[in-house]
Amino acid sequence: MQERTEDFAIRVIKAYSELNKRPFDDAGKILSKQFLRSGTSIGANCSEAKYAQSNKDFINKYSIALKEANETLYWIKIMIKSELVSKSKFQNLIEENERIIKILTTSINKLKEK
């Protein structure tokens, strides 16, 4: 999971860099920064989970990562709907984000069963 979320973060950073080559108004800059923040936070929280002090702490870190993944998907959809980006350019990122959400959800649910 760690490598997957790191790879996702790198893709988010590259997308953010491309977005910032374009002349955005303040709204576009804020949206892209929110996207960057939440998209890179997913992996950071998964990384923290590696050294969790308990099962509950691990679940908490993964739950935060899940929230960040959901937020990232939200920002992508907002950028698409406001026509800051095209859906076709972000489709692969959306699909990977959704896979990460599914993996995190499954992991959290399995851990809670223990």
Buried (B, 14 or more C-beta within 10 A) or exposed (E): BEEBBBEBBEBBEEBBEEBBEEEBEEEBEEBBBBBBBBBBBBBBBBBBBEEBEEEEEBBBBBBBBBBBBBBBBEBBEBBBEEEBBEEEEBEEBBEBBEEBBEBBBEBBEEBEEE
